[in-house]
C-alpha cells in the first residue's frame, strides 16, 4: 500500500504529514525531545504518521454483526474440549478469580463430558 492509500482509509491522517524517518535510528531515550503519539498513529516501512482520531467515525457506517460472524458449520477441531474446559476452570479457581456465572456453568457442563 502507498502512503496515500493509508491516508484515504483514515480521513484524519490526510490532514497530517507523513514523516520520512528511519525509526530504528531515533534515540527515544533522549530527554531533550518529546516523543508522544497523538490518539492514533501508524509506523510503516521508513516513515510514520500520527493524528487525533475520534473514538467513533464521523460518518456512521451501516453494518451488522452477522456480516462478520461465521454462519456455516465449522470443524469440530475449533470446539472447546472437556480437557480445555477443565483447564480453564482450574486456572480461574487457582487464581481466585470469578467467572461470569453462565460461562462457568457452560464450562462445568463441558468438563463433565470427560
HUTA-V855977 format. One record per backbone hydrogen bond with DSSP energy under -0.5 kcal/mol. CO is the residue of the C=O (numbers start at 0). NH is the residue of the N-H. E is the energy in kcal/mol with one decimal. If there is no record, write none. Layout:
co: [CO:CO]
nh: [NH:NH]
e: [E:E]
This chain:
co: [1:2:3:4:5:5:8:9:9:10:10:11:12:16:17:18:18:20:21:22:25:26:29:32:33:39:41:41:43:45:46:47:48:50:50:57:59:63:64:64:74:75:80:81:82:83:84:85:86:87:88:89:90:91:92:99:99:100:101:102:103:104:105:106:107:108:109:110]
nh: [5:6:7:8:8:9:10:12:13:13:14:14:15:18:19:20:47:22:24:25:27:29:32:34:35:50:43:48:46:20:43:18:41:39:52:59:61:66:67:68:77:78:84:85:86:87:88:89:90:91:92:93:94:96:95:102:103:104:105:106:107:108:109:110:111:112:112:113]
e: [-2.1:-2.5:-1.8:-1.1:-0.6:-1.1:-0.5:-1.7:-0.8:-0.7:-0.5:-0.9:-1.6:-0.6:-0.7:-0.9:-1.7:-1.0:-1.8:-0.9:-1.1:-1.5:-1.1:-0.5:-0.6:-2.3:-0.5:-2.0:-1.7:-1.4:-2.4:-2.9:-2.6:-1.7:-1.2:-0.5:-0.6:-1.7:-1.6:-1.4:-1.8:-1.9:-2.4:-2.4:-2.3:-2.4:-2.4:-2.5:-2.4:-2.5:-2.5:-2.7:-1.9:-2.4:-1.2:-1.1:-2.1:-2.6:-2.1:-2.5:-2.6:-2.4:-2.2:-2.7:-2.0:-0.5:-1.1:-1.7]
